[in-house]
Amino acid sequence: MKRETAGASVEDQVQARPECTVERALAVIDGKWTTLMLRDLLGGTRRFGELRANLSGISPKTLTDRLRDLERHGVLTRTVYPQIPPRVDYTLTDKGRALGRVVEAMAEWGRDWT
């Protein structure tokens, strides 16, 4: 599912301005919930319920949408275990773990300036 902004998808907007690397990065980590999800996943593999419990106020639909976006961008992998009840784990890829520097810089700024 592509999020729409002013009639154009995020992917279309990025294609229109490929030279803007900040804009391209924001297309992947866009929004409060996505950044907080990355923060939690930097601590290791998480299940849907763990993420939801750590993200007070997020709806299951929003969490699902953001997880799908991150998977589509290659930031995380989703592993489904064929058991009853089904178990699904979310783990950052190397690309996702590289975002740790961004999240840490935001945490440092938050400590220093808020």
Biopython code that builds the backbone (N, CA, C, O; Angstrom):
import numpy as np
from Bio.PDB.StructureBuilder import StructureBuilder

atoms = [
    (1, "MET", "N", (0.839, -1.177, 0.000)),
    (1, "MET", "CA", (0.000, 0.000, 0.000)),
    (1, "MET", "C", (0.882, 1.237, 0.000)),
    (1, "MET", "O", (1.749, 1.381, 0.861)),
    (2, "LYS", "N", (0.671, 2.122, -0.947)),
    (2, "LYS", "CA", (1.452, 3.346, -1.045)),
    (2, "LYS", "C", (0.705, 4.472, -0.362)),
    (2, "LYS", "O", (-0.495, 4.654, -0.566)),
    (3, "ARG", "N", (1.439, 5.235, 0.464)),
    (3, "ARG", "CA", (0.836, 6.407, 1.066)),
    (3, "ARG", "C", (0.810, 7.517, 0.037)),
    (3, "ARG", "O", (1.787, 7.729, -0.680)),
    (4, "GLU", "N", (-0.290, 8.218, -0.037)),
    (4, "GLU", "CA", (-0.457, 9.276, -1.028)),
    (4, "GLU", "C", (-0.205, 10.644, -0.389)),
    (4, "GLU", "O", (-0.618, 10.899, 0.742)),
    (5, "THR", "N", (0.465, 11.500, -1.116)),
    (5, "THR", "CA", (0.708, 12.866, -0.675)),
    (5, "THR", "C", (0.445, 13.782, -1.849)),
    (5, "THR", "O", (1.150, 13.729, -2.857)),
    (6, "ALA", "N", (-0.572, 14.625, -1.720)),
    (6, "ALA", "CA", (-0.924, 15.594, -2.761)),
    (6, "ALA", "C", (-1.071, 14.926, -4.125)),
    (6, "ALA", "O", (-0.628, 15.464, -5.140)),
    (7, "GLY", "N", (-1.700, 13.745, -4.141)),
    (7, "GLY", "CA", (-1.993, 13.078, -5.393)),
    (7, "GLY", "C", (-0.892, 12.201, -5.950)),
    (7, "GLY", "O", (-1.137, 11.464, -6.905)),
    (8, "ALA", "N", (0.315, 12.245, -5.397)),
    (8, "ALA", "CA", (1.414, 11.425, -5.896)),
    (8, "ALA", "C", (1.913, 10.520, -4.778)),
    (8, "ALA", "O", (1.988, 10.941, -3.624)),
    (9, "SER", "N", (2.252, 9.289, -5.112)),
    (9, "SER", "CA", (2.774, 8.370, -4.106)),
    (9, "SER", "C", (4.160, 8.832, -3.666)),
    (9, "SER", "O", (4.822, 9.611, -4.352)),
    (10, "VAL", "N", (4.580, 8.334, -2.507)),
    (10, "VAL", "CA", (5.913, 8.661, -2.003)),
    (10, "VAL", "C", (6.963, 8.231, -3.015)),
    (10, "VAL", "O", (7.917, 8.962, -3.282)),
    (11, "GLU", "N", (6.782, 7.041, -3.576)),
    (11, "GLU", "CA", (7.749, 6.543, -4.553)),
    (11, "GLU", "C", (7.818, 7.451, -5.780)),
    (11, "GLU", "O", (8.906, 7.699, -6.300)),
    (12, "ASP", "N", (6.662, 7.955, -6.255)),
    (12, "ASP", "CA", (6.640, 8.866, -7.395)),
    (12, "ASP", "C", (7.353, 10.173, -7.063)),
    (12, "ASP", "O", (8.081, 10.720, -7.892)),
    (13, "GLN", "N", (7.140, 10.670, -5.846)),
    (13, "GLN", "CA", (7.793, 11.916, -5.447)),
    (13, "GLN", "C", (9.302, 11.759, -5.402)),
    (13, "GLN", "O", (10.034, 12.656, -5.820)),
    (14, "VAL", "N", (9.774, 10.625, -4.898)),
    (14, "VAL", "CA", (11.211, 10.380, -4.825)),
    (14, "VAL", "C", (11.801, 10.283, -6.230)),
    (14, "VAL", "O", (12.883, 10.809, -6.488)),
    (15, "GLN", "N", (11.097, 9.614, -7.134)),
    (15, "GLN", "CA", (11.570, 9.496, -8.510)),
    (15, "GLN", "C", (11.671, 10.865, -9.176)),
    (15, "GLN", "O", (12.546, 11.090, -10.013)),
    (16, "ALA", "N", (10.772, 11.780, -8.803)),
    (16, "ALA", "CA", (10.783, 13.110, -9.405)),
    (16, "ALA", "C", (11.991, 13.930, -8.940)),
    (16, "ALA", "O", (12.419, 14.844, -9.645)),
    (17, "ARG", "N", (12.545, 13.618, -7.767)),
    (17, "ARG", "CA", (13.691, 14.353, -7.231)),
    (17, "ARG", "C", (14.748, 13.389, -6.712)),
    (17, "ARG", "O", (15.033, 13.384, -5.515)),
    (18, "PRO", "N", (15.334, 12.575, -7.578)),
    (18, "PRO", "CA", (16.289, 11.570, -7.106)),
    (18, "PRO", "C", (17.549, 12.172, -6.499)),
    (18, "PRO", "O", (18.264, 11.482, -5.771)),
    (19, "GLU", "N", (17.838, 13.430, -6.775)),
    (19, "GLU", "CA", (19.051, 14.050, -6.247)),
    (19, "GLU", "C", (18.933, 14.405, -4.771)),
    (19, "GLU", "O", (19.948, 14.655, -4.122)),
    (20, "CYS", "N", (17.734, 14.432, -4.230)),
    (20, "CYS", "CA", (17.544, 14.822, -2.839)),
    (20, "CYS", "C", (17.597, 13.583, -1.945)),
    (20, "CYS", "O", (16.591, 12.902, -1.747)),
    (21, "THR", "N", (18.775, 13.307, -1.415)),
    (21, "THR", "CA", (18.959, 12.097, -0.618)),
    (21, "THR", "C", (18.210, 12.152, 0.711)),
    (21, "THR", "O", (17.795, 11.113, 1.225)),
    (22, "VAL", "N", (18.033, 13.332, 1.268)),
    (22, "VAL", "CA", (17.261, 13.455, 2.513)),
    (22, "VAL", "C", (15.812, 13.071, 2.243)),
    (22, "VAL", "O", (15.195, 12.353, 3.030)),
    (23, "GLU", "N", (15.283, 13.546, 1.144)),
    (23, "GLU", "CA", (13.908, 13.220, 0.777)),
    (23, "GLU", "C", (13.754, 11.720, 0.545)),
    (23, "GLU", "O", (12.747, 11.130, 0.936)),
    (24, "ARG", "N", (14.745, 11.106, -0.088)),
    (24, "ARG", "CA", (14.694, 9.656, -0.330)),
    (24, "ARG", "C", (14.727, 8.894, 0.990)),
    (24, "ARG", "O", (14.007, 7.909, 1.152)),
    (25, "ALA", "N", (15.550, 9.337, 1.927)),
    (25, "ALA", "CA", (15.616, 8.679, 3.241)),
    (25, "ALA", "C", (14.295, 8.833, 3.984)),
    (25, "ALA", "O", (13.803, 7.882, 4.591)),
    (26, "LEU", "N", (13.724, 10.029, 3.936)),
    (26, "LEU", "CA", (12.450, 10.258, 4.613)),
    (26, "LEU", "C", (11.313, 9.446, 4.008)),
    (26, "LEU", "O", (10.351, 9.116, 4.702)),
    (27, "ALA", "N", (11.412, 9.122, 2.734)),
    (27, "ALA", "CA", (10.394, 8.280, 2.108)),
    (27, "ALA", "C", (10.378, 6.890, 2.736)),
    (27, "ALA", "O", (9.351, 6.211, 2.725)),
    (28, "VAL", "N", (11.512, 6.468, 3.281)),
    (28, "VAL", "CA", (11.610, 5.152, 3.914)),
    (28, "VAL", "C", (11.244, 5.227, 5.390)),
    (28, "VAL", "O", (10.504, 4.372, 5.876)),
    (29, "ILE", "N", (11.742, 6.224, 6.114)),
    (29, "ILE", "CA", (11.544, 6.285, 7.566)),
    (29, "ILE", "C", (10.512, 7.333, 7.967)),
    (29, "ILE", "O", (10.539, 7.836, 9.090)),
    (30, "ASP", "N", (9.625, 7.656, 7.075)),
    (30, "ASP", "CA", (8.611, 8.675, 7.275)),
    (30, "ASP", "C", (7.738, 8.398, 8.495)),
    (30, "ASP", "O", (7.219, 7.293, 8.658)),
    (31, "GLY", "N", (7.580, 9.400, 9.343)),
    (31, "GLY", "CA", (6.587, 9.342, 10.403)),
    (31, "GLY", "C", (7.090, 8.903, 11.765)),
    (31, "GLY", "O", (8.101, 8.215, 11.900)),
    (32, "LYS", "N", (6.345, 9.328, 12.754)),
    (32, "LYS", "CA", (6.635, 9.039, 14.153)),
    (32, "LYS", "C", (6.707, 7.535, 14.412)),
    (32, "LYS", "O", (7.671, 7.050, 15.004)),
    (33, "TRP", "N", (5.703, 6.809, 13.975)),
    (33, "TRP", "CA", (5.631, 5.388, 14.310)),
    (33, "TRP", "C", (6.777, 4.600, 13.695)),
    (33, "TRP", "O", (7.333, 3.708, 14.336)),
    (34, "THR", "N", (7.128, 4.918, 12.473)),
    (34, "THR", "CA", (8.195, 4.171, 11.805)),
    (34, "THR", "C", (9.510, 4.342, 12.554)),
    (34, "THR", "O", (10.241, 3.371, 12.752)),
    (35, "THR", "N", (9.810, 5.541, 12.963)),
    (35, "THR", "CA", (11.054, 5.798, 13.686)),
    (35, "THR", "C", (11.059, 5.068, 15.024)),
    (35, "THR", "O", (12.079, 4.499, 15.412)),
    (36, "LEU", "N", (9.937, 5.076, 15.730)),
    (36, "LEU", "CA", (9.861, 4.372, 17.010)),
    (36, "LEU", "C", (9.935, 2.860, 16.822)),
    (36, "LEU", "O", (10.496, 2.159, 17.664)),
    (37, "MET", "N", (9.379, 2.355, 15.733)),
    (37, "MET", "CA", (9.490, 0.928, 15.432)),
    (37, "MET", "C", (10.956, 0.558, 15.192)),
    (37, "MET", "O", (11.428, -0.471, 15.675)),
    (38, "LEU", "N", (11.662, 1.393, 14.453)),
    (38, "LEU", "CA", (13.085, 1.152, 14.213)),
    (38, "LEU", "C", (13.847, 1.130, 15.533)),
    (38, "LEU", "O", (14.706, 0.273, 15.744)),
    (39, "ARG", "N", (13.535, 2.065, 16.416)),
    (39, "ARG", "CA", (14.180, 2.116, 17.729)),
    (39, "ARG", "C", (14.028, 0.778, 18.448)),
    (39, "ARG", "O", (14.993, 0.256, 19.007)),
    (40, "ASP", "N", (12.814, 0.224, 18.432)),
    (40, "ASP", "CA", (12.574, -1.047, 19.115)),
    (40, "ASP", "C", (13.265, -2.209, 18.409)),
    (40, "ASP", "O", (13.834, -3.082, 19.065)),
    (41, "LEU", "N", (13.219, -2.227, 17.095)),
    (41, "LEU", "CA", (13.823, -3.321, 16.337)),
    (41, "LEU", "C", (15.349, -3.299, 16.397)),
    (41, "LEU", "O", (15.986, -4.330, 16.181)),
    (42, "LEU", "N", (15.943, -2.145, 16.686)),
    (42, "LEU", "CA", (17.392, -2.083, 16.852)),
    (42, "LEU", "C", (17.843, -2.906, 18.054)),
    (42, "LEU", "O", (19.008, -3.292, 18.146)),
    (43, "GLY", "N", (16.916, -3.173, 18.976)),
    (43, "GLY", "CA", (17.213, -4.012, 20.135)),
    (43, "GLY", "C", (17.138, -5.499, 19.832)),
    (43, "GLY", "O", (17.448, -6.317, 20.698)),
    (44, "GLY", "N", (16.737, -5.863, 18.632)),
    (44, "GLY", "CA", (16.656, -7.269, 18.246)),
    (44, "GLY", "C", (15.305, -7.611, 17.648)),
    (44, "GLY", "O", (14.439, -6.750, 17.494)),
    (45, "THR", "N", (15.143, -8.869, 17.317)),
    (45, "THR", "CA", (13.919, -9.368, 16.700)),
    (45, "THR", "C", (12.736, -9.150, 17.632)),
    (45, "THR", "O", (12.832, -9.351, 18.842)),
    (46, "ARG", "N", (11.619, -8.736, 17.042)),
    (46, "ARG", "CA", (10.395, -8.497, 17.809)),
    (46, "ARG", "C", (9.218, -9.158, 17.111)),
    (46, "ARG", "O", (9.223, -9.365, 15.898)),
    (47, "ARG", "N", (8.214, -9.480, 17.906)),
    (47, "ARG", "CA", (6.947, -9.981, 17.371)),
    (47, "ARG", "C", (5.966, -8.816, 17.330)),
    (47, "ARG", "O", (6.169, -7.790, 17.980)),
    (48, "PHE", "N", (4.900, -8.992, 16.553)),
    (48, "PHE", "CA", (3.895, -7.944, 16.371)),
    (48, "PHE", "C", (3.384, -7.436, 17.721)),
    (48, "PHE", "O", (3.317, -6.227, 17.946)),
    (49, "GLY", "N", (3.031, -8.342, 18.604)),
    (49, "GLY", "CA", (2.497, -7.962, 19.913)),
    (49, "GLY", "C", (3.479, -7.174, 20.749)),
    (49, "GLY", "O", (3.087, -6.258, 21.472)),
    (50, "GLU", "N", (4.758, -7.521, 20.660)),
    (50, "GLU", "CA", (5.785, -6.783, 21.398)),
    (50, "GLU", "C", (5.893, -5.357, 20.876)),
    (50, "GLU", "O", (5.972, -4.405, 21.652)),
    (51, "LEU", "N", (5.895, -5.223, 19.557)),
    (51, "LEU", "CA", (5.968, -3.884, 18.968)),
    (51, "LEU", "C", (4.757, -3.062, 19.371)),
    (51, "LEU", "O", (4.887, -1.899, 19.753)),
    (52, "ARG", "N", (3.587, -3.662, 19.287)),
    (52, "ARG", "CA", (2.357, -2.937, 19.626)),
    (52, "ARG", "C", (2.364, -2.502, 21.089)),
    (52, "ARG", "O", (1.943, -1.389, 21.404)),
    (53, "ALA", "N", (2.835, -3.365, 21.982)),
    (53, "ALA", "CA", (2.883, -3.028, 23.406)),
    (53, "ALA", "C", (3.864, -1.881, 23.675)),
    (53, "ALA", "O", (3.627, -1.044, 24.546)),
    (54, "ASN", "N", (4.970, -1.853, 22.917)),
    (54, "ASN", "CA", (5.976, -0.800, 23.112)),
    (54, "ASN", "C", (5.576, 0.532, 22.488)),
    (54, "ASN", "O", (6.127, 1.575, 22.840)),
    (55, "LEU", "N", (4.621, 0.500, 21.566)),
    (55, "LEU", "CA", (4.209, 1.704, 20.847)),
    (55, "LEU", "C", (2.807, 2.095, 21.294)),
    (55, "LEU", "O", (1.829, 1.903, 20.571)),
    (56, "SER", "N", (2.733, 2.633, 22.470)),
    (56, "SER", "CA", (1.444, 2.987, 23.056)),
    (56, "SER", "C", (0.671, 3.936, 22.144)),
    (56, "SER", "O", (1.144, 5.022, 21.807)),
    (57, "GLY", "N", (-0.526, 3.505, 21.755)),
    (57, "GLY", "CA", (-1.385, 4.349, 20.936)),
    (57, "GLY", "C", (-1.427, 3.987, 19.463)),
    (57, "GLY", "O", (-2.272, 4.507, 18.734)),
    (58, "ILE", "N", (-0.547, 3.116, 19.005)),
    (58, "ILE", "CA", (-0.567, 2.747, 17.590)),
    (58, "ILE", "C", (-1.695, 1.747, 17.344)),
    (58, "ILE", "O", (-1.920, 0.841, 18.146)),
    (59, "SER", "N", (-2.388, 1.920, 16.240)),
    (59, "SER", "CA", (-3.452, 0.970, 15.893)),
    (59, "SER", "C", (-2.823, -0.237, 15.195)),
    (59, "SER", "O", (-1.762, -0.115, 14.583)),
    (60, "PRO", "N", (-3.471, -1.397, 15.283)),
    (60, "PRO", "CA", (-2.938, -2.574, 14.582)),
    (60, "PRO", "C", (-2.797, -2.332, 13.077)),
    (60, "PRO", "O", (-1.840, -2.810, 12.467)),
    (61, "LYS", "N", (-3.726, -1.605, 12.475)),
    (61, "LYS", "CA", (-3.662, -1.328, 11.040)),
    (61, "LYS", "C", (-2.438, -0.479, 10.700)),
    (61, "LYS", "O", (-1.727, -0.764, 9.737)),
    (62, "THR", "N", (-2.197, 0.558, 11.490)),
    (62, "THR", "CA", (-1.038, 1.419, 11.250)),
    (62, "THR", "C", (0.250, 0.631, 11.419)),
    (62, "THR", "O", (1.169, 0.758, 10.610)),
    (63, "LEU", "N", (0.322, -0.184, 12.467)),
    (63, "LEU", "CA", (1.517, -0.999, 12.684)),
    (63, "LEU", "C", (1.738, -1.945, 11.509)),
    (63, "LEU", "O", (2.860, -2.068, 11.019)),
    (64, "THR", "N", (0.698, -2.603, 11.058)),
    (64, "THR", "CA", (0.798, -3.508, 9.912)),
    (64, "THR", "C", (1.257, -2.766, 8.669)),
    (64, "THR", "O", (2.139, -3.237, 7.951)),
    (65, "ASP", "N", (0.659, -1.598, 8.410)),
    (65, "ASP", "CA", (1.041, -0.809, 7.230)),
    (65, "ASP", "C", (2.507, -0.407, 7.279)),
    (65, "ASP", "O", (3.216, -0.522, 6.279)),
    (66, "ARG", "N", (2.965, 0.064, 8.432)),
    (66, "ARG", "CA", (4.361, 0.509, 8.554)),
    (66, "ARG", "C", (5.326, -0.668, 8.420)),
    (66, "ARG", "O", (6.378, -0.539, 7.794)),
    (67, "LEU", "N", (4.970, -1.820, 9.008)),
    (67, "LEU", "CA", (5.826, -3.001, 8.870)),
    (67, "LEU", "C", (5.928, -3.417, 7.406)),
    (67, "LEU", "O", (7.011, -3.767, 6.937)),
    (68, "ARG", "N", (4.825, -3.382, 6.688)),
    (68, "ARG", "CA", (4.837, -3.736, 5.262)),
    (68, "ARG", "C", (5.696, -2.759, 4.467)),
    (68, "ARG", "O", (6.447, -3.165, 3.580)),
    (69, "ASP", "N", (5.582, -1.456, 4.789)),
    (69, "ASP", "CA", (6.402, -0.455, 4.101)),
    (69, "ASP", "C", (7.890, -0.745, 4.314)),
    (69, "ASP", "O", (8.672, -0.737, 3.363)),
    (70, "LEU", "N", (8.273, -1.002, 5.566)),
    (70, "LEU", "CA", (9.681, -1.258, 5.866)),
    (70, "LEU", "C", (10.169, -2.540, 5.198)),
    (70, "LEU", "O", (11.312, -2.609, 4.746)),
    (71, "GLU", "N", (9.317, -3.541, 5.136)),
    (71, "GLU", "CA", (9.691, -4.777, 4.452)),
    (71, "GLU", "C", (9.871, -4.521, 2.956)),
    (71, "GLU", "O", (10.829, -5.006, 2.355)),
    (72, "ARG", "N", (8.956, -3.764, 2.358)),
    (72, "ARG", "CA", (9.037, -3.446, 0.933)),
    (72, "ARG", "C", (10.317, -2.675, 0.604)),
    (72, "ARG", "O", (10.895, -2.850, -0.469)),
    (73, "HIS", "N", (10.751, -1.829, 1.524)),
    (73, "HIS", "CA", (11.969, -1.038, 1.319)),
    (73, "HIS", "C", (13.235, -1.821, 1.677)),
    (73, "HIS", "O", (14.341, -1.300, 1.535)),
    (74, "GLY", "N", (13.086, -3.061, 2.138)),
    (74, "GLY", "CA", (14.251, -3.876, 2.468)),
    (74, "GLY", "C", (14.888, -3.543, 3.796)),
    (74, "GLY", "O", (16.050, -3.876, 4.028)),
    (75, "VAL", "N", (14.141, -2.886, 4.678)),
    (75, "VAL", "CA", (14.668, -2.473, 5.979)),
    (75, "VAL", "C", (14.505, -3.585, 7.015)),
    (75, "VAL", "O", (15.295, -3.677, 7.955)),
    (76, "LEU", "N", (13.495, -4.421, 6.849)),
    (76, "LEU", "CA", (13.300, -5.530, 7.767)),
    (76, "LEU", "C", (12.841, -6.765, 7.018)),
    (76, "LEU", "O", (12.380, -6.696, 5.879)),
    (77, "THR", "N", (12.978, -7.883, 7.685)),
    (77, "THR", "CA", (12.465, -9.138, 7.150)),
    (77, "THR", "C", (11.363, -9.639, 8.072)),
    (77, "THR", "O", (11.386, -9.423, 9.284)),
    (78, "ARG", "N", (10.416, -10.301, 7.469)),
    (78, "ARG", "CA", (9.272, -10.874, 8.181)),
    (78, "ARG", "C", (9.378, -12.385, 8.036)),
    (78, "ARG", "O", (9.369, -12.914, 6.924)),
    (79, "THR", "N", (9.480, -13.080, 9.174)),
    (79, "THR", "CA", (9.590, -14.531, 9.157)),
    (79, "THR", "C", (8.343, -15.123, 9.790)),
    (79, "THR", "O", (8.022, -14.835, 10.943)),
    (80, "VAL", "N", (7.639, -15.958, 9.022)),
    (80, "VAL", "CA", (6.414, -16.604, 9.503)),
    (80, "VAL", "C", (6.747, -18.048, 9.846)),
    (80, "VAL", "O", (7.322, -18.772, 9.033)),
    (81, "TYR", "N", (6.384, -18.460, 11.049)),
    (81, "TYR", "CA", (6.595, -19.839, 11.488)),
    (81, "TYR", "C", (5.268, -20.581, 11.408)),
    (81, "TYR", "O", (4.280, -20.146, 11.998)),
    (82, "PRO", "N", (5.236, -21.700, 10.683)),
    (82, "PRO", "CA", (3.984, -22.440, 10.493)),
    (82, "PRO", "C", (3.620, -23.252, 11.735)),
    (82, "PRO", "O", (3.869, -24.455, 11.807)),
    (83, "GLN", "N", (3.041, -22.584, 12.681)),
    (83, "GLN", "CA", (2.595, -23.236, 13.900)),
    (83, "GLN", "C", (1.254, -22.651, 14.305)),
    (83, "GLN", "O", (0.806, -21.662, 13.724)),
    (84, "ILE", "N", (0.623, -23.240, 15.275)),
    (84, "ILE", "CA", (-0.663, -22.740, 15.750)),
    (84, "ILE", "C", (-0.499, -22.362, 17.211)),
    (84, "ILE", "O", (-0.116, -23.209, 18.018)),
    (85, "PRO", "N", (-0.777, -21.111, 17.579)),
    (85, "PRO", "CA", (-1.115, -20.007, 16.678)),
    (85, "PRO", "C", (0.113, -19.585, 15.870)),
    (85, "PRO", "O", (1.246, -19.831, 16.281)),
    (86, "PRO", "N", (-0.119, -18.942, 14.708)),
    (86, "PRO", "CA", (1.007, -18.516, 13.867)),
    (86, "PRO", "C", (1.933, -17.561, 14.622)),
    (86, "PRO", "O", (1.482, -16.747, 15.428)),
    (87, "ARG", "N", (3.205, -17.672, 14.352)),
    (87, "ARG", "CA", (4.192, -16.778, 14.954)),
    (87, "ARG", "C", (4.908, -16.044, 13.832)),
    (87, "ARG", "O", (5.336, -16.654, 12.852)),
    (88, "VAL", "N", (5.034, -14.735, 13.979)),
    (88, "VAL", "CA", (5.714, -13.911, 12.977)),
    (88, "VAL", "C", (6.754, -13.062, 13.693)),
    (88, "VAL", "O", (6.442, -12.365, 14.658)),
    (89, "ASP", "N", (7.975, -13.125, 13.220)),
    (89, "ASP", "CA", (9.068, -12.318, 13.772)),
    (89, "ASP", "C", (9.486, -11.255, 12.764)),
    (89, "ASP", "O", (9.465, -11.479, 11.554)),
    (90, "TYR", "N", (9.863, -10.101, 13.286)),
    (90, "TYR", "CA", (10.369, -8.996, 12.459)),
    (90, "TYR", "C", (11.794, -8.700, 12.899)),
    (90, "TYR", "O", (12.069, -8.513, 14.084)),
    (91, "THR", "N", (12.699, -8.660, 11.918)),
    (91, "THR", "CA", (14.117, -8.449, 12.188)),
    (91, "THR", "C", (14.668, -7.447, 11.188)),
    (91, "THR", "O", (14.334, -7.497, 10.004)),
    (92, "LEU", "N", (15.508, -6.539, 11.659)),
    (92, "LEU", "CA", (16.133, -5.585, 10.752)),
    (92, "LEU", "C", (17.158, -6.270, 9.866)),
    (92, "LEU", "O", (17.867, -7.179, 10.298)),
    (93, "THR", "N", (17.225, -5.825, 8.630)),
    (93, "THR", "CA", (18.268, -6.259, 7.700)),
    (93, "THR", "C", (19.506, -5.394, 7.948)),
    (93, "THR", "O", (19.479, -4.503, 8.797)),
    (94, "ASP", "N", (20.571, -5.650, 7.225)),
    (94, "ASP", "CA", (21.759, -4.786, 7.332)),
    (94, "ASP", "C", (21.383, -3.347, 7.004)),
    (94, "ASP", "O", (21.835, -2.411, 7.662)),
    (95, "LYS", "N", (20.556, -3.184, 5.986)),
    (95, "LYS", "CA", (20.085, -1.846, 5.601)),
    (95, "LYS", "C", (19.340, -1.192, 6.765)),
    (95, "LYS", "O", (19.519, -0.003, 7.027)),
    (96, "GLY", "N", (18.522, -1.950, 7.449)),
    (96, "GLY", "CA", (17.773, -1.428, 8.588)),
    (96, "GLY", "C", (18.667, -1.103, 9.775)),
    (96, "GLY", "O", (18.492, -0.079, 10.436)),
    (97, "ARG", "N", (19.632, -1.987, 10.041)),
    (97, "ARG", "CA", (20.550, -1.728, 11.164)),
    (97, "ARG", "C", (21.391, -0.482, 10.906)),
    (97, "ARG", "O", (21.794, 0.194, 11.852)),
    (98, "ALA", "N", (21.658, -0.173, 9.649)),
    (98, "ALA", "CA", (22.416, 1.046, 9.323)),
    (98, "ALA", "C", (21.662, 2.299, 9.756)),
    (98, "ALA", "O", (22.270, 3.350, 9.957)),
    (99, "LEU", "N", (20.349, 2.194, 9.899)),
    (99, "LEU", "CA", (19.553, 3.332, 10.380)),
    (99, "LEU", "C", (19.766, 3.593, 11.866)),
    (99, "LEU", "O", (19.291, 4.601, 12.389)),
    (100, "GLY", "N", (20.467, 2.709, 12.543)),
    (100, "GLY", "CA", (20.766, 2.902, 13.960)),
    (100, "GLY", "C", (21.482, 4.214, 14.215)),
    (100, "GLY", "O", (21.243, 4.863, 15.233)),
    (101, "ARG", "N", (22.356, 4.610, 13.304)),
    (101, "ARG", "CA", (23.071, 5.891, 13.457)),
    (101, "ARG", "C", (22.096, 7.060, 13.435)),
    (101, "ARG", "O", (22.264, 8.031, 14.173)),
    (102, "VAL", "N", (21.083, 6.965, 12.592)),
    (102, "VAL", "CA", (20.080, 8.031, 12.489)),
    (102, "VAL", "C", (19.263, 8.096, 13.775)),
    (102, "VAL", "O", (19.051, 9.175, 14.329)),
    (103, "VAL", "N", (18.807, 6.945, 14.244)),
    (103, "VAL", "CA", (17.987, 6.897, 15.464)),
    (103, "VAL", "C", (18.804, 7.379, 16.661)),
    (103, "VAL", "O", (18.291, 8.119, 17.501)),
    (104, "GLU", "N", (20.057, 6.972, 16.745)),
    (104, "GLU", "CA", (20.911, 7.417, 17.852)),
    (104, "GLU", "C", (21.133, 8.925, 17.794)),
    (104, "GLU", "O", (21.122, 9.586, 18.832)),
    (105, "ALA", "N", (21.333, 9.480, 16.603)),
    (105, "ALA", "CA", (21.499, 10.932, 16.482)),
    (105, "ALA", "C", (20.235, 11.657, 16.939)),
    (105, "ALA", "O", (20.313, 12.706, 17.578)),
    (106, "MET", "N", (19.073, 11.097, 16.613)),
    (106, "MET", "CA", (17.813, 11.708, 17.068)),
    (106, "MET", "C", (17.695, 11.612, 18.587)),
    (106, "MET", "O", (17.247, 12.559, 19.233)),
    (107, "ALA", "N", (18.092, 10.479, 19.161)),
    (107, "ALA", "CA", (18.035, 10.315, 20.619)),
    (107, "ALA", "C", (18.977, 11.312, 21.308)),
    (107, "ALA", "O", (18.631, 11.919, 22.322)),
    (108, "GLU", "N", (20.162, 11.460, 20.737)),
    (108, "GLU", "CA", (21.117, 12.411, 21.313)),
    (108, "GLU", "C", (20.580, 13.838, 21.244)),
    (108, "GLU", "O", (20.692, 14.590, 22.212)),
    (109, "TRP", "N", (20.008, 14.210, 20.122)),
    (109, "TRP", "CA", (19.428, 15.547, 19.986)),
    (109, "TRP", "C", (18.308, 15.725, 20.996)),
    (109, "TRP", "O", (18.199, 16.781, 21.620)),
    (110, "GLY", "N", (17.476, 14.706, 21.164)),
    (110, "GLY", "CA", (16.383, 14.765, 22.122)),
    (110, "GLY", "C", (16.886, 14.947, 23.558)),
    (110, "GLY", "O", (16.302, 15.700, 24.337)),
    (111, "ARG", "N", (17.967, 14.255, 23.896)),
    (111, "ARG", "CA", (18.551, 14.409, 25.237)),
    (111, "ARG", "C", (19.096, 15.817, 25.437)),
    (111, "ARG", "O", (18.932, 16.409, 26.504)),
    (112, "ASP", "N", (19.742, 16.347, 24.410)),
    (112, "ASP", "CA", (20.427, 17.642, 24.533)),
    (112, "ASP", "C", (19.503, 18.847, 24.404)),
    (112, "ASP", "O", (19.770, 19.886, 25.009)),
    (113, "TRP", "N", (18.430, 18.736, 23.636)),
    (113, "TRP", "CA", (17.668, 19.922, 23.277)),
    (113, "TRP", "C", (16.184, 19.899, 23.651)),
    (113, "TRP", "O", (15.471, 20.865, 23.377)),
    (114, "THR", "N", (15.713, 18.834, 24.262)),
    (114, "THR", "CA", (14.294, 18.837, 24.660)),
    (114, "THR", "C", (14.145, 18.587, 26.141)),
    (114, "THR", "O", (13.025, 18.555, 26.652)),
]
sb = StructureBuilder()
sb.init_structure("model")
sb.init_model(0)
sb.init_chain("A")
sb.init_seg("    ")
for serial, (resi, resn, name, xyz) in enumerate(atoms, 1):
    if name == "N":
        sb.init_residue(resn, " ", resi, " ")
    sb.init_atom(name, np.array(xyz, "f"), 0.0, 1.0, " ", f" {name:<3s}", serial, name[0])
structure = sb.get_structure()
